[in-house]
Amino acid sequence: MTGPHDAWALSKSKLTTWTILAFVAGLALLIVGPLVSPPSLSTTLTAIGSAFLSISGALLITEYLLKPTYTADVLRLVGIDREIRQTGLSELRLETQVEWPSKYRRSNSVVALISEPQSFRQLHWPAIIDRAKHGEVSVTLLIPESGQPAAAAAAGYSGQQSSFDEAITSLRVAIETEWRRLLSSGQLSTNAQLTIDPVPTAAPFGVYMIGRVWCILLNALVPDLTSGRMAIVFDAGDGSPLAQWVLDRMTIVDGQRETPLWRSPNWDDHRERLS
């Protein structure tokens, strides 16, 4: 059964045939028009012939030049979209534009390779603390050791080694102090655990593994002039090649980890010390 629009559906061959006929008719009218009389009829035929030529020319250009180009672009975009889906990419935006609390809220495992202490302290740590107050979560923070010029440069502290070392130390002390305080006051979940590990080599970018949601944070090339770090957020499940790329590099970092700088006390042990 045919639909109401089937009568108007033209195949490419039929469209080409009618376009050529219109072109020929228009050309004929342009030739014959000036030869007929009266002048009004001659003008009318010439105008119709000109219109036929214009329309048929536009149709031919559209069908044989514009349509193939447009189709190729669509197919290329479909291929790009397929590649994006395979990597699991969900967001590509500035770090400050990502809704971090919702991502931490849905996860009970966090591993963060911190390359820039200030953004972690402002954007991530509050969300991690909020998650630790509401249920089981295991948090591992990989923090660069002091005295690493490459780490300082990657974080935007080029030529300011002492400032970078101070920022790293300040971050670690602040994290430990706040965790102890909240633990002592009973505000943290009894199943929340925090470990801080030193990283002896510089990380040129940050990696945040929040359950299945992973993120690569690209440090600003010129921190004082550019708009901040770029966040590449993706789903690490279903064999994402991007996740494998991150795992390969995190494995190298993991092999360099030494004795943890600090591990949060077990809740029961802490309660016994308080009693």
C-alpha positions in Angstrom: 0.0 0.0 0.0 1.4 3.3 -1.1 1.2 6.5 1.0 -0.2 9.9 -0.1 3.3 11.2 -0.9 4.4 8.3 -3.1 3.1 10.0 -6.2 5.6 12.9 -5.6 8.6 10.7 -4.9 11.1 10.9 -7.7 14.1 8.7 -8.1 17.3 10.3 -9.0 17.1 9.1 -12.6 13.6 10.5 -13.0 14.6 13.8 -11.4 17.6 14.0 -13.8 15.3 13.3 -16.8 12.8 16.0 -15.9 15.6 18.4 -15.1 17.2 17.9 -18.5 13.8 18.3 -20.3 13.3 21.5 -18.4 16.7 22.7 -19.4 16.1 21.9 -23.1 12.7 23.5 -23.0 14.1 26.6 -21.4 16.8 26.8 -24.0 14.3 26.4 -26.8 12.1 29.1 -25.4 15.1 31.5 -25.2 15.9 30.8 -28.8 12.3 31.0 -30.1 11.0 33.8 -27.9 12.8 36.7 -29.7 11.5 35.4 -33.0 7.8 35.5 -32.3 5.3 38.4 -32.1 3.7 40.4 -30.6 6.5 41.6 -28.3 4.5 40.8 -25.2 4.4 37.1 -26.1 8.1 37.2 -27.0 8.9 38.7 -23.5 6.7 36.1 -21.8 8.3 33.1 -23.6 11.8 34.5 -22.9 11.0 34.9 -19.2 9.6 31.4 -19.0 12.7 30.0 -20.8 15.0 31.9 -18.4 13.1 30.5 -15.4 13.3 26.9 -16.7 17.1 27.3 -17.3 17.7 28.7 -13.8 15.6 26.1 -12.0 17.1 23.2 -14.0 20.6 24.5 -13.5 20.1 24.8 -9.8 18.6 21.3 -9.6 21.6 19.8 -11.5 24.1 21.6 -9.2 22.3 20.4 -6.1 21.9 16.8 -7.3 25.4 16.2 -8.6 27.6 18.6 -6.6 26.0 19.6 -3.3 24.2 16.4 -2.3 27.3 14.1 -2.7 29.3 16.6 -0.6 26.6 16.8 2.1 26.2 13.0 2.1 30.0 12.5 2.6 30.0 15.0 5.5 27.1 13.2 7.1 28.8 9.8 6.8 32.0 11.3 8.2 30.2 12.7 11.2 28.4 9.4 11.8 31.8 7.7 11.8 33.1 10.2 14.4 30.0 9.7 16.5 30.7 6.0 16.5 34.3 6.5 17.6 33.1 8.8 20.4 30.6 6.1 21.6 33.3 3.5 21.6 35.6 5.5 23.8 32.8 6.2 26.2 33.4 9.9 26.1 30.6 11.8 27.9 32.0 15.2 28.5 34.7 17.5 27.2 34.7 20.8 29.0 36.5 23.0 31.5 37.1 21.4 34.9 35.1 24.1 36.6 32.1 23.3 34.4 31.8 19.7 35.4 29.2 18.7 38.0 31.6 16.8 40.3 29.4 16.3 43.3 26.9 14.1 41.4 29.8 11.9 40.1 31.3 11.3 43.5 27.9 10.8 45.1 27.2 7.7 42.9 30.6 6.0 43.6 32.1 4.0 46.5 35.6 4.0 45.1 37.8 7.0 44.2 41.4 7.0 43.0 42.9 10.4 42.2 46.2 11.2 40.7 46.6 14.8 41.7 48.7 17.0 39.5 47.4 20.4 40.6 46.7 20.8 44.3 44.6 24.0 44.2 41.8 22.7 41.9 41.6 19.4 43.8 41.1 21.3 47.1 38.5 23.6 45.7 36.5 21.3 43.3 37.0 17.7 44.4 37.8 17.5 48.1 34.4 19.0 49.3 32.6 16.4 47.1 34.7 13.6 48.4 34.0 14.6 52.0 30.3 14.8 51.3 30.4 11.3 49.9 32.3 10.0 52.9 29.6 11.3 55.2 26.9 9.3 53.5 28.2 5.8 53.0 30.9 3.4 52.2 33.7 4.8 50.1 37.4 4.0 49.6 39.5 7.0 48.7 43.1 6.8 47.5 44.9 10.1 46.8 48.2 10.0 44.9 50.0 13.2 45.6 53.4 14.2 44.1 56.4 14.3 46.3 58.0 17.7 46.9 61.2 18.7 45.1 60.0 17.7 41.6 60.6 20.6 39.1 58.7 18.7 36.4 55.6 18.3 38.7 55.8 21.9 39.6 56.0 23.0 36.0 53.0 20.7 35.0 50.9 22.3 37.7 51.7 25.8 36.6 54.4 26.5 39.1 57.3 26.7 36.7 60.3 28.3 38.5 58.3 28.4 41.7 59.4 25.1 43.2 59.1 26.2 46.8 55.5 27.5 46.2 54.5 24.2 44.7 56.1 22.2 47.5 54.2 24.4 50.0 50.9 23.9 48.2 51.4 20.1 48.2 52.3 20.0 51.9 49.4 22.4 52.7 47.0 20.2 50.8 48.1 17.0 52.6 47.9 18.6 56.0 44.5 20.1 55.3 43.1 16.7 54.1 44.5 14.8 57.1 43.3 17.4 59.6 39.8 17.6 58.2 39.4 13.9 58.0 40.5 13.4 61.6 38.2 16.1 62.8 35.2 14.7 61.0 36.0 11.2 62.1 36.3 12.3 65.8 33.0 14.1 65.7 31.2 11.0 64.1 30.4 12.9 60.9 32.0 10.4 58.6 30.6 7.0 57.6 32.1 4.1 59.5 32.9 2.5 56.2 34.8 5.5 54.8 38.5 5.0 54.3 41.2 7.4 53.1 44.8 6.6 52.0 47.3 9.2 50.8 50.2 7.8 48.8 53.3 9.7 47.5 54.1 9.7 43.8 57.9 10.1 43.2 57.5 11.1 39.5 55.8 14.0 37.9 52.3 13.6 36.5 51.8 15.7 33.4 48.0 15.5 33.8 45.5 14.5 36.5 43.6 11.3 36.6 40.4 10.8 38.6 38.9 7.3 38.7 35.4 7.8 40.3 33.9 4.3 40.1 33.2 3.8 36.4 33.4 7.5 35.6 37.0 8.4 34.9 38.5 11.7 34.0 41.7 13.0 32.5 42.5 16.6 33.5 44.8 18.4 31.2 46.8 21.1 32.9 46.6 24.6 31.3 49.6 25.3 29.0 49.9 28.8 30.3 48.0 29.0 33.6 48.1 32.7 34.0 46.8 33.3 30.5 44.5 30.4 29.6 41.1 29.5 31.1 42.0 26.5 33.2 42.2 22.8 33.0 40.3 20.7 30.4 38.3 17.7 31.7 37.9 14.6 29.5 35.2 12.6 31.2 34.3 9.1 30.0 32.8 5.8 31.1 35.5 3.2 31.8 33.3 0.2 31.2 32.8 -2.0 28.1 36.4 -2.2 27.0 36.9 1.6 26.4 40.3 2.1 24.7 40.6 5.4 26.5 40.3 3.5 29.8 43.0 1.0 28.8 45.3 4.0 27.9 44.7 5.4 31.4 45.2 2.0 33.1 48.5 1.5 31.4 49.8 4.8 32.8 48.3 4.3 36.2 50.0 0.9 36.4 53.3 2.6 36.0 52.4 5.1 38.8 51.2 2.3 41.0 54.5 0.5 40.6 56.3 3.5 41.9 54.2 3.9 45.0 56.0 3.6 48.3 54.8 3.4 51.9 51.6 5.5 52.3 52.1 8.9 53.7 48.9 8.6 55.7 46.1 6.2 56.1 42.9 7.0 58.0 42.5 5.0 61.2 39.9 2.2 61.3 36.7 3.5 62.9 36.7 0.9 65.6 40.3 1.5 66.5 39.6 5.2 66.6 36.6 4.8 68.8 38.6 2.6 71.2 41.2 5.3 71.6 38.5 7.9 72.3 36.9 5.7 75.0 
